[in-house]
Structures are given as structure tokens and as C-alpha cells.
Amino acid sequence: MCSRRSDTNRSPSPRRKETKAATVQHTAATLSPPSPPPPRTTTGAPHSPAALRRERERAFHHHRRSQPASSPTVIEMAAAATATLRSATAAAAAAARARKGGGLRWLGTAAEAEAEREGGAGARWELSAAREYYDYRKSVYGDVTHRALLVDAVGTLVVPAQPTAKVYKSIGEKYGVKYSEDEILARYRRAYEQPWGGSRLRYVDDGRPFWQHIVTSSTGCSDLQYFEELYQYYMTEKAWKLCDPDAENVFKALRKAGVKTAVVSNFDTRLRPLLHVLKCDHWFDAVAVSAEVAAEKPNPTIFLKACESLGIKPEEAVHVGDDRRNDIWGARDAGCDAWLWGSDVHSFKEVAERIGVEVAK
């Protein structure tokens, strides 16, 4: 009986030799670097930048021509990958529309949802991983996914009733302020963004030194009477307005459902009397002000102080604010959940619904 070894020692047939040779030749042509382009005499100096650039271009085009037809370039592979990704994205969106939200949750406004149903582009969907996190919180905390809601003040709860530059100019004209509103705004932004040298905190006690620096830098006017008039104006009801007119109903529903609420804000000690003037101080169980706790967002300390005041753990709270760095990153560093106002959520009713609290119309 013949052994397998005797089979493997047989000499290959001429046809097998030809096939193997062709395979080796094709592999070498595919994997080996292309032959250099033929030398070419240039009109410029041998080592001039123009001559070197022309030689590099010739070498590149020669390399492209020498590539085997079956070997795709990096650009071609990238284009193919992009087309595949777009197709997959379109297919996922179509499948989501067909399922009417099964496994996905719509995060846009009602108008955006209607535009998406009509085939509009740019729809924003929260992927299944976020849905899984939402389901996880429900499994741990029940239908109400958070025991506490922390809210930023300026830009989320309230906003100035008029543009700051307009107020600075209108009050400052009688004090000799000559800058236009655009100039005041530009100077205000530069002053506000620069490190404050008076203290490691911008807002200490009533914040007067910091705000006096801002007013003088913005308007060029150092008149103390002008500053005092501005300072007092921003303690009045007419200087501010609520971001969400329906906020009162929402906070009542939240507290009725057992959700504790707190304001967490980088502000001076005027915040508490300001909330009272705006008739919204009773919406909240606690107020954490940077000037009082000696820590400014995104420092996690201010969020931890708010949670301590509410008697809850950080992971049981969600913070809502309009600043990604101060509000979102700071809250998450403290261990809280966080939603960006104007992006993740657009109204306090939406906030309540995401927590699991229904708000009566």
C-alpha cells in the first residue's frame, strides 16, 4: 500500500508548475514596490524646489500607473467605505422610521419629528445604547429615573430681558459712554473670558469687584455711580425673564412626584433675592451658589454641595444646563447625570418627561 509520503514526493506536473509560476509572478507584481520612473532631464537647477517638485509629481503619477488594475488605492478604499457607511446610516434611519421608534427614542421637537416623517434630512435619533441606559435606570429607580433635578440659573432657568450691551449703552450714555453696542459686546466678551486676577473665584460675596472690572473694561467708563446703577438694575424683575414660560407648572409636577429640585449656579450672593423677586424661589428645595460654596462650575464640589443639601447621592440626580463645559462635564465629574439645555432637552416639560413625570396641560 502506498504511503502519503510517497504521494507528496511526486514531481509536480508541468501544468502545476505553470500555474504556480503565474501565481508567484502576480503576487510579486502586487506586493513589490513599483519600478522607479525613467530619468528625465529638467530645465531648472538640479536641486531647485521647482525641479524637485516636478520630479515628485512624475514619480507619483508613475506609481499610480504601475499599480495593478485589481489593487484599489487608499482613496478608492476610503470612498468605498464612505459609501458603505452612508448606505448603512440610511438603512438604519429607514428601519427606525418603519419601527416607529422601536429601540430608538426621538430627541427633537415636534416640528422636527414632523419634518422627519415627511422625509426631511438631518433627523436626530438617540441610539439604542442610550435607550438601554434609560431602561437600566428604570430598572434601578423605577418609572421615575432620577430622584433630583439640578438646574443652571442664567441661560437655562432665566435669561436677561434685554441684550447686555444694549443695557450698558442705554444707561451709560448719560455717563459719557461712547462705544457702540457691538463694541461694548466685543469688549465685554474679551474681559469676561480673560482670567480674573482679583481672586481664584470670579464671584466672591456680592461680586462687586469682578463686575466693576467687567463694566469698566466693556464701556471704558469707571464712574462708580454708573456701575452702581447697572448693578442695582440686574437685581430687579425687569432685568430678567424665564427661559420657559411653563416652568412653574413643571416644577410643581416634579415636586408633587417626589423629585427634589435645586439651582446650581456660578453667581454672586444676589441670586437668592433675585429668585425671590422673580417669584420662583419656592420652586426649589435648595440653592447652590458659587459665591457661597467657594467653588465654581465645572468644579464638582458645587454639584456635591447641592446633592448634600437635597439629601441624595450624586448618581440619583440629573443636572440641566446650557454650558457643555461647566454644566455637562462638571456634573458628570461629580457623578451626576447631565443633559444639555437646547440640545438634549428644549423645555422643562421635556425634562420632566425624560425623568418619568407627566405634566398636566
Residue pairs with C-beta under 8 A, 6 or more apart in sequence:
12 20
26 68
29 68
30 68
30 70
30 71
34 62
34 63
34 66
34 67
35 66
36 59
36 62
37 58
37 59
37 62
40 55
40 58
42 51
42 54
42 55
44 50
44 51
44 54
45 51
64 73
67 73
72 80
93 123
93 125
96 102
96 103
96 104
96 125
97 116
97 117
103 128
103 131
104 125
104 126
104 127
104 128
104 131
105 125
105 126
105 130
105 131
105 134
106 113
106 116
106 125
106 126
107 124
107 125
107 126
107 344
108 116
108 123
108 124
109 346
112 120
112 123
112 124
115 123
116 123
134 145
137 145
137 146
138 145
138 356
141 147
141 316
142 356
143 356
144 257
144 258
144 259
144 355
144 356
144 357
145 318
145 354
145 355
145 356
146 259
146 316
146 317
146 318
146 337
146 355
147 258
147 259
147 260
147 312
147 316
147 317
148 259
148 260
148 261
148 262
148 307
148 310
148 312
148 316
148 317
148 318
149 254
149 259
149 260
149 261
149 262
149 317
149 318
149 319
149 320
149 351
149 355
150 261
150 262
150 263
150 264
150 288
150 303
150 306
150 307
150 317
150 318
150 319
150 320
150 331
150 336
151 157
151 261
151 262
151 263
151 264
151 284
151 319
151 320
151 321
152 263
152 264
152 265
152 319
152 320
152 321
152 322
152 323
152 326
152 327
152 341
153 263
153 264
153 265
153 267
153 271
154 160
154 265
154 267
155 243
155 321
155 322
155 323
155 341
156 243
156 320
156 321
156 322
156 327
156 341
157 242
157 243
157 247
157 263
157 280
158 240
158 241
158 242
158 243
158 278
159 240
159 241
159 243
160 167
160 239
160 240
160 241
161 238
161 239
161 240
161 241
162 239
163 181
163 185
164 185
164 188
165 181
165 182
165 184
165 185
165 188
165 218
166 181
167 230
167 233
167 239
168 177
168 184
168 188
168 215
168 218
168 219
168 230
169 177
169 179
169 180
169 181
169 184
169 219
171 226
171 229
171 230
171 233
172 219
172 221
172 226
172 230
175 221
175 223
175 225
175 226
176 221
176 223
177 184
177 219
177 220
177 221
177 226
178 220
179 187
179 218
179 219
179 220
184 218
184 219
187 217
187 218
187 219
187 220
188 214
188 217
188 218
190 217
191 213
191 214
191 217
191 218
192 214
196 202
196 210
196 213
198 204
198 209
198 210
198 213
199 209
199 210
201 290
201 291
201 294
201 295
201 296
202 210
202 266
202 290
202 296
203 210
203 266
203 267
203 268
203 289
203 290
203 291
203 296
204 210
204 268
204 291
205 268
205 269
205 291
206 268
206 269
206 270
206 291
207 267
207 268
207 269
207 270
207 291
208 231
210 268
211 227
211 230
211 231
211 268
212 224
212 227
215 221
215 226
215 227
215 230
216 222
216 227
219 226
233 239
234 240
234 270
235 270
235 273
235 274
235 277
236 277
237 277
237 278
240 274
240 278
242 278
242 280
243 341
244 250
244 347
244 348
244 349
246 347
246 348
246 349
246 359
247 280
247 283
247 348
248 280
248 283
249 359
249 360
250 347
250 348
250 349
250 351
250 352
250 359
251 261
251 280
251 283
251 284
251 348
252 283
253 352
253 357
253 358
253 359
253 360
254 261
254 352
254 355
254 357
255 261
255 283
255 285
257 357
259 355
259 357
260 285
260 286
260 310
260 311
260 312
261 283
261 284
261 285
261 286
262 284
262 285
262 286
262 287
262 288
262 306
262 309
262 310
263 271
263 275
263 284
263 286
263 287
263 288
263 289
264 288
264 297
264 302
264 303
264 306
264 319
264 321
265 271
265 287
265 288
265 289
265 290
266 290
266 296
266 297
266 326
267 289
267 290
267 291
268 289
268 291
269 289
269 291
269 292
271 287
271 289
272 281
272 287
272 289
275 281
275 284
275 287
281 287
285 309
285 310
286 306
286 309
286 310
288 302
288 303
288 305
288 306
288 309
290 296
290 297
290 302
293 301
293 302
293 305
295 301
295 302
295 305
296 302
296 326
297 303
297 321
297 323
297 326
297 327
297 330
298 325
298 326
298 327
298 329
298 330
298 333
299 330
300 330
300 333
300 334
300 335
301 334
302 330
303 314
303 317
303 319
303 330
303 331
303 334
303 336
304 314
304 334
306 317
307 313
307 314
307 316
307 317
307 334
307 336
310 317
313 335
314 334
314 335
314 336
315 335
315 336
315 337
317 336
317 337
318 336
318 337
318 338
318 339
318 351
318 355
319 327
319 328
319 331
319 336
319 337
319 338
319 339
320 327
320 338
320 339
320 340
320 341
320 345
320 351
321 327
321 328
321 331
321 338
321 340
321 341
322 340
322 341
322 342
324 340
327 338
327 340
327 341
328 338
328 339
328 340
329 338
331 337
331 338
332 338
339 345
339 351
339 354
345 351
345 354
349 359
352 358
352 359
353 359
